[in-house]
């Protein structure tokens, strides 16, 4: 989804172009902690430390509403705001 890719770019995150049903992106640090914070709010991403990418995360492309929810929640998590 272009909206998903653009939203991640706008947050200043490194995003790898994809033709798959998921998007790989990197955060500055603590990918596992970010994944757990997202999961607490119902958004599931996969940390990629086991693949040798300690700051990498993978998110499946959803429908437009799911993608917007992911971007909104990720923005709050990265800003270290409380997630509900």
Backbone as JSON, one array per atom type, in Angstrom:
{
  "sequence": "XXXXXXXXXXXXXXXXXXXXXXXXXXXXXXXXXXXXXXXXXXXXXXXXXXXXXXXXXXXXXXXXXXXXXXXXXXXXXXXXXXXX",
  "N": [[0.83, -1.19, 0.0], [0.63, 2.11, -0.95], [0.01, 4.23, 0.75], [0.74, 3.27, 3.25], [3.54, 2.9, 2.91], [4.28, 5.57, 2.35], [3.48, 6.83, 4.72], [5.23, 5.68, 6.6], [7.66, 6.59, 5.57], [7.28, 9.34, 5.99], [7.55, 9.43, 8.72], [10.19, 9.3, 8.94], [11.43, 6.85, 8.72], [13.42, 4.1, 7.57], [12.46, 2.4, 4.76], [11.96, -0.54, 2.92], [11.36, -1.02, -0.47], [8.61, -2.98, -1.67], [7.04, -5.9, -3.09], [5.55, -7.7, -2.01], [3.11, -8.95, 0.43], [3.7, -7.62, 2.69], [5.52, -5.13, 4.61], [8.81, -4.14, 5.11], [10.61, -2.4, 7.53], [12.87, -0.16, 9.25], [13.63, 0.82, 12.58], [15.05, 3.25, 14.87], [16.01, 2.14, 17.28], [15.5, -0.56, 19.66], [13.6, -2.44, 18.5], [12.24, -4.86, 19.34], [10.94, -3.92, 21.7], [9.31, -1.92, 20.67], [7.68, -3.47, 19.04], [6.33, -4.94, 21.03], [4.97, -2.87, 22.38], [3.27, -2.02, 20.34], [1.79, -4.36, 20.0], [0.39, -4.47, 22.44], [-1.56, -2.64, 21.91], [-3.06, -3.87, 20.04], [-1.93, -4.11, 17.53], [-0.07, -6.04, 15.44], [3.24, -6.73, 14.73], [6.24, -8.05, 13.28], [9.29, -8.53, 14.82], [12.63, -8.48, 13.52], [15.04, -9.41, 14.51], [15.98, -12.04, 14.79], [16.65, -12.63, 12.22], [18.93, -11.33, 11.83], [18.65, -8.61, 11.71], [18.58, -6.31, 13.77], [17.13, -3.91, 14.31], [14.98, -4.09, 12.69], [11.61, -4.36, 11.52], [8.58, -6.02, 10.53], [5.57, -5.57, 8.87], [2.35, -6.66, 8.01], [0.54, -5.77, 5.14], [-2.53, -4.25, 5.42], [-6.08, -3.61, 5.24], [-7.34, -0.33, 4.2], [-8.27, 0.98, 6.61], [-7.02, -0.53, 8.65], [-4.33, -0.07, 8.01], [-4.15, 2.71, 8.47], [-4.69, 2.75, 11.22], [-2.46, 1.32, 12.15], [-0.35, 3.1, 11.39], [-1.01, 5.4, 12.91], [-0.86, 4.37, 15.51], [1.81, 3.47, 15.6], [3.13, 5.91, 15.34], [2.45, 7.12, 17.8], [3.7, 5.31, 19.55], [6.42, 5.59, 18.83], [6.76, 8.19, 19.61], [6.66, 7.83, 22.22], [4.28, 8.05, 23.61], [1.4, 7.33, 25.66], [-0.19, 4.26, 24.89], [-3.33, 3.05, 23.94]],
  "CA": [[0.0, 0.0, 0.0], [1.42, 3.35, -1.04], [-0.26, 5.03, 1.94], [1.56, 2.7, 4.31], [4.93, 3.25, 2.62], [4.44, 7.01, 2.49], [3.36, 7.15, 6.14], [6.48, 5.29, 7.25], [8.67, 7.56, 5.1], [7.03, 10.63, 6.65], [8.05, 9.32, 10.09], [11.64, 9.27, 8.87], [11.9, 5.48, 8.84], [13.95, 3.46, 6.36], [11.51, 1.41, 4.27], [12.43, -1.25, 1.74], [10.26, -1.23, -1.42], [8.14, -4.37, -1.64], [5.99, -6.38, -3.99], [4.91, -8.73, -1.21], [1.98, -8.47, 1.21], [4.19, -7.03, 3.93], [6.49, -4.05, 4.46], [9.96, -4.18, 6.02], [11.12, -1.07, 7.85], [13.79, -0.15, 10.37], [13.51, 1.87, 13.58], [16.37, 3.62, 15.37], [16.44, 1.21, 18.31], [14.51, -1.3, 20.43], [12.52, -3.01, 17.69], [11.37, -5.75, 20.12], [10.11, -3.12, 22.6], [8.3, -1.26, 19.84], [6.73, -4.52, 18.66], [5.5, -5.24, 22.2], [4.09, -1.72, 22.61], [2.24, -2.07, 19.31], [0.92, -5.51, 20.28], [-0.51, -4.1, 23.54], [-2.68, -1.87, 21.38], [-3.76, -4.67, 19.04], [-1.24, -4.08, 16.24], [0.98, -7.06, 15.48], [4.34, -6.66, 13.77], [7.25, -9.07, 13.57], [10.67, -8.05, 14.9], [13.47, -9.29, 12.64], [16.34, -9.67, 15.12], [16.37, -13.42, 14.48], [17.14, -12.65, 10.84], [20.14, -10.53, 11.79], [18.29, -7.21, 11.5], [18.11, -5.99, 15.13], [16.2, -2.78, 14.34], [14.0, -4.3, 11.64], [10.25, -4.82, 11.8], [7.8, -6.35, 9.35], [4.13, -5.44, 9.09], [1.53, -7.1, 6.89], [-0.31, -4.73, 4.58], [-3.94, -4.52, 5.7], [-7.02, -2.76, 4.5], [-7.03, 1.07, 4.5], [-8.5, 1.3, 8.02], [-5.96, -1.18, 9.43], [-3.08, 0.63, 7.74], [-4.19, 3.99, 9.18], [-4.57, 2.45, 12.64], [-1.05, 0.99, 12.37], [0.48, 4.31, 11.31], [-1.34, 6.24, 14.05], [-0.34, 3.72, 16.72], [3.27, 3.5, 15.54], [3.55, 7.29, 15.62], [2.36, 7.31, 19.25], [4.73, 4.49, 20.21], [7.72, 6.2, 18.58], [6.81, 9.44, 20.4], [6.58, 7.35, 23.6], [3.02, 8.46, 24.22], [0.64, 6.15, 26.12], [-0.96, 3.56, 23.86], [-4.53, 2.42, 24.49]],
  "C": [[0.88, 1.25, 0.0], [1.22, 4.23, 0.2], [0.62, 4.57, 3.09], [3.03, 3.07, 4.11], [5.18, 4.73, 2.83], [4.39, 7.42, 3.96], [4.62, 6.81, 6.9], [7.61, 6.23, 6.86], [8.52, 8.89, 5.82], [7.48, 10.63, 8.1], [9.57, 9.26, 10.12], [12.24, 7.88, 8.98], [12.41, 4.97, 7.51], [13.0, 2.33, 5.97], [12.06, 0.79, 3.01], [11.23, -1.43, 0.8], [9.88, -2.71, -1.49], [7.11, -4.64, -2.73], [5.22, -7.49, -3.27], [3.72, -8.14, -0.45], [2.42, -7.92, 2.56], [5.23, -5.96, 3.6], [7.56, -4.22, 5.53], [10.41, -2.75, 6.24], [12.03, -1.17, 9.06], [13.51, 1.05, 11.27], [14.91, 2.15, 14.13], [16.89, 2.64, 16.41], [15.23, 0.5, 18.9], [13.32, -1.81, 19.61], [11.65, -3.98, 18.49], [10.45, -4.99, 21.07], [9.0, -2.41, 21.85], [7.24, -2.27, 19.42], [5.79, -4.85, 19.81], [4.52, -4.11, 22.5], [2.95, -1.71, 21.59], [1.25, -3.2, 19.59], [-0.06, -5.21, 21.41], [-1.71, -3.31, 23.05], [-3.39, -2.6, 20.23], [-3.13, -4.67, 17.66], [-0.06, -5.05, 16.3], [1.97, -6.84, 14.35], [5.34, -7.72, 14.17], [8.62, -8.42, 13.65], [11.58, -9.01, 14.14], [14.87, -9.53, 13.19], [16.86, -11.06, 14.83], [16.92, -13.58, 13.07], [18.4, -11.79, 10.69], [19.88, -9.05, 11.53], [17.71, -6.7, 12.82], [17.11, -4.84, 15.22], [15.11, -2.91, 13.28], [12.67, -4.8, 12.16], [9.55, -5.1, 10.48], [6.33, -6.24, 9.7], [3.41, -5.9, 7.82], [0.66, -5.94, 6.44], [-1.76, -5.13, 4.8], [-4.85, -3.7, 4.8], [-6.74, -1.31, 4.89], [-7.21, 1.46, 5.97], [-7.41, 0.71, 8.91], [-4.63, -0.46, 9.24], [-3.03, 1.97, 8.47], [-4.04, 3.79, 10.69], [-3.11, 2.12, 12.99], [-0.19, 2.24, 12.39], [0.25, 5.22, 12.51], [-0.74, 5.67, 15.33], [1.18, 3.74, 16.74], [3.79, 4.89, 15.86], [3.52, 7.57, 17.12], [3.45, 6.54, 19.98], [6.1, 5.13, 20.03], [7.88, 7.5, 19.36], [6.75, 9.12, 21.89], [5.38, 7.89, 24.35], [2.29, 7.19, 24.69], [-0.18, 5.57, 24.97], [-2.15, 2.9, 24.53], [-4.99, 1.29, 23.61]]
}
